[in-house]
Each structure stands twice: as structure tokens, then as C-alpha cells.
Amino acid sequence: MEIPPVARPFPEKKNGTDLAGRVDFCTTEPDVISPQQEAQALSSCIQEHGWKSLALLTSNYQSRRVETVWRKTLSNAGGTVSVAVEGLPQPDYQPRGWWPQRVYAETWLRESAKLVQASL
């Protein structure tokens, strides 16, 4: 799968050409729709590159589950890869004051159930 053209210049723009020259990408097919599928689909690419650390960006409400899933998947694949996850702000969830907002509460409840499932 081809890397979207917008992805290549991003590291250079944010961190300069030296760091951008050390950035590489793995991609998945468009039908990959969950963190579990994504981690499984990309684990072989990660092993082929011999990467020892990953930085993952995800929505703020998924960050804990994404980290759990990726660590478990990569560990089961036999690798020792350090995983850092950063949660980015999302319009459908705010971590502070989520309980009085119905849409935020629904997101919290749905994500909490998914986190329990991923942890088992």
C-alpha cells in the first residue's frame, strides 16, 4: 500500500530533515478497523525493520486500550518492542468533565468495556 503523500513531509516539517530521514512507515489494508487487527497486520513489518521502539498516535479515549493491545500483540509475536502511545484530543470525548455530557459518557462506557475485553 502506498504511503499517503501528506504523511512523508510531516516529520520533516515538525522535526527537521535529520530526524525525518530516520522515519519509516508501515501500512495496512483499508479493511483493518481495530487496534487488534492493526497490531497484528503491522507486527511482521515491525519485525522486518528490526524496530525496537514505536510511537503511536491515537484518540485520547483509546490510548490506554491501544497501548495494551499493541504490547500484548508484539509480545506474543516474540519481539521486545517498546511502545509509546500519545492520545490526541477528539471532539467526541473530553477526559475532564465527561460524566455530565451524554456523548462523552457513552464514549467512556464503550471504551471501558473494550479495554476490559482487551485486557483479558
N, C-alpha and C positions, 0 to 999 in steps of 0.2 A: 504494500500500500504506500502511496506517495505521501510524503510529509506536506501538510498544507503550507503554501508559500509564506503565510503570515508567521508561522512558527519559527522559521530559521532566523530571521533578523531580531526576534525578541530578546534572546540572551545577549546579543551584541549591544543592542540599544540600552538594555538595563545594566549590563556589567562590563561592557567593553570587549574589544576584539580578542584579547588574550584569553579570557575565560570562555568566551563564545566558541573559540576554536577547540575547546575541550568538551563541548556539549554534543551529545549524540541523542538520537531518538529511536524508540521502538514504537511501532504502531499496531493496532488491532483492526480486525474487520469491523464494519459498521454494525453488525448484529450483536456485538458484545455490549451487554446492557447493565451489568452489575459489577461491583468491585471484585467479587469472586471470579467471575468469568474473565475480567480484565487481568487480574493477577495470574491466573492460570495461563491465559493466552500469551502473556509477556514474559513469563518466567524463563522460557527457553532463550529468548532474545537476551535477557539479562545475563544468563549463564554464558551464552556465546561471547558476549562482550567482556566477560570476566569482571563485571562491576562489583564493587564491594559496598557501595552506598547508593541510595536513591533518595531523591527529593520528590515528593508527591504533593500536588495541589488539588484540593477538593473543596466542596462546600463546607461551611463551618459546622453544620449539623451532622455531617457524615465523617468527620475527621477521625474520631475515635474508632468507629467501625472499620473504616478503610485501613487504618494502621493495624488493627487486629487481624483483618483478613490477609493483608499483604505479608505480615510477619509469619503467620501460620502457613500460608501457601509457599512462601520462599523457603521456610524451614523444612517443610515436607518435601520440597524439591531437592533437598540435600545441600543447599547453599547457605553460606553465612553472609548475608547482606544486611547492612544497616539501613533502616528505613526511617526517614524523617517526613512527617506529614504536616502540612500547613493548611488550616481551614480558612477559606476566603468568605467574606460576608455575602449573604444571599438575601434577596428581598422577601423570601417566604419564611424566614426564621431569624429571630434575634435572640442570642443567648441570654441576654439580661431582660427580664420582664416578659418572658414568653407565656407565663401562665394566664394572664387576663386576655390574651389575644387568641381567638379560636384557631386561626390558621397556624399560628406558632405552636399552640398546644397540640394540634393534630400532627404537625411535623415532628415534635418532640416524642409523642407517643409512638408513632410509626417507626421512627429511627431507634427508639429504645428497644422495641420488640426485635428489630433487625439486629441490633447489637447483641442482645441475648442469644439469638439464634446463631450468630457468627462466632460467639464465644464458646458455644457448646461443641 
